[in-house]
């Protein structure tokens, strides 16, 4: 938790706000960033106990925010399965820092106008 003058801010709130994530999106993001490897929707379903459609919607959001990598595995008899993992963890951290730096600059610019 970070204390900012009159309010404490949770790291998860910074991340959720930075990428416009809802609670479920963040839950999946947190799972992927803290676990190594790739996970199919079924794997995530078994671990997080979320509905498949909820997981798929959250994955779509994380893909749109460029936070997740999707890899397709084709089966020999036809069909395929997607596996998901977090993008480069350090790059994600750098993006969050850049967003926070942007907020800081906007706050400083607004104060200069007072």
C-alpha positions as CSV (number, residue, x, y, z in Angstrom):
1,X,0.0,0.0,0.0
2,X,1.2,3.5,-0.8
3,X,0.3,6.4,1.4
4,X,-0.3,9.6,-0.5
5,X,-1.0,12.6,1.8
6,X,-4.6,12.0,2.6
7,X,-5.2,8.6,1.1
8,X,-3.6,5.2,0.9
9,X,-3.6,3.5,-2.5
10,X,-3.3,-0.2,-3.0
11,X,-1.0,-1.4,-5.8
12,X,-3.9,-3.4,-7.3
13,X,-5.8,-0.1,-7.6
14,X,-2.9,1.5,-9.4
15,X,-2.8,-1.4,-11.8
16,X,-6.6,-1.6,-12.3
17,X,-6.7,2.2,-13.0
18,X,-3.7,2.2,-15.2
19,X,-5.1,-0.4,-17.6
20,X,-8.9,0.2,-16.9
21,X,-9.4,-3.3,-15.5
22,X,-12.4,-4.5,-13.6
23,X,-12.1,-6.8,-10.6
24,X,-12.2,-10.0,-12.7
25,X,-9.7,-8.7,-15.2
26,X,-7.4,-7.8,-12.4
27,X,-7.8,-11.3,-10.8
28,X,-6.8,-13.0,-14.0
29,X,-3.9,-10.5,-14.5
30,X,-2.6,-11.1,-11.0
31,X,-2.8,-14.9,-11.5
32,X,-0.9,-14.7,-14.8
33,X,1.8,-12.3,-13.5
34,X,2.4,-14.4,-10.4
35,X,2.5,-17.8,-12.1
36,X,5.0,-19.0,-14.6
37,X,3.9,-20.8,-17.7
38,X,1.0,-20.9,-20.0
39,X,-2.6,-21.7,-19.1
40,X,-5.6,-22.7,-21.1
41,X,-9.0,-21.4,-20.2
42,X,-9.8,-24.8,-18.6
43,X,-6.7,-24.6,-16.4
44,X,-7.6,-21.1,-15.2
45,X,-11.2,-22.3,-14.6
46,X,-10.0,-25.2,-12.4
47,X,-7.7,-22.9,-10.4
48,X,-9.6,-19.7,-10.0
49,X,-13.1,-21.3,-10.1
50,X,-14.5,-18.7,-12.5
51,X,-17.0,-19.3,-15.3
52,X,-15.4,-20.0,-18.7
53,X,-17.2,-17.1,-20.3
54,X,-16.0,-14.8,-17.5
55,X,-12.4,-15.9,-18.1
56,X,-12.7,-15.5,-21.8
57,X,-14.1,-12.0,-21.4
58,X,-11.2,-11.1,-19.0
59,X,-8.7,-12.6,-21.4
60,X,-10.1,-10.5,-24.3
61,X,-9.7,-7.4,-22.2
62,X,-6.1,-8.3,-21.2
63,X,-5.3,-9.0,-24.8
64,X,-6.7,-5.7,-25.9
65,X,-4.6,-4.0,-23.2
66,X,-1.5,-5.8,-24.6
67,X,-0.8,-7.5,-21.2
68,X,-1.2,-11.1,-22.3
69,X,0.3,-13.4,-25.0
70,X,-1.9,-16.0,-26.7
71,X,-0.4,-19.1,-28.3
72,X,-2.3,-21.5,-30.4
73,X,-1.6,-25.2,-30.3
74,X,-3.0,-27.2,-33.2
75,X,-4.1,-30.8,-32.6
76,X,-3.1,-33.6,-35.1
77,X,-6.7,-34.7,-35.6
78,X,-7.9,-31.2,-36.1
79,X,-8.9,-28.5,-33.7
80,X,-6.8,-26.3,-31.5
81,X,-6.4,-24.8,-28.1
82,X,-5.2,-21.4,-26.9
83,X,-2.7,-20.9,-24.1
84,X,-2.3,-17.6,-22.3
85,X,0.6,-16.1,-20.4
86,X,1.6,-12.7,-19.2
87,X,3.7,-10.6,-21.5
88,X,7.2,-9.7,-20.3
89,X,6.8,-8.9,-16.6
90,X,9.4,-6.2,-16.6
91,X,7.9,-4.5,-19.7
92,X,4.5,-4.5,-17.9
93,X,6.1,-2.9,-14.9
94,X,7.7,-0.2,-17.1
95,X,4.4,0.5,-18.7
96,X,2.8,1.0,-15.2
97,X,5.6,3.3,-14.2
98,X,5.2,5.3,-17.4
99,X,1.5,5.7,-16.8
100,X,2.1,6.9,-13.2
101,X,4.8,9.3,-14.5
102,X,2.2,10.7,-16.9
103,X,-0.3,11.2,-14.0
104,X,2.4,12.9,-12.0
105,X,3.1,15.3,-14.9
106,X,-0.5,16.1,-15.4
107,X,-0.9,16.8,-11.7
108,X,2.2,19.1,-11.7
109,X,0.9,20.9,-14.8
110,X,-2.5,21.4,-13.2
111,X,-0.9,22.9,-10.0
112,X,1.1,25.3,-12.1
113,X,-2.2,26.7,-13.5
114,X,-3.5,27.6,-10.0
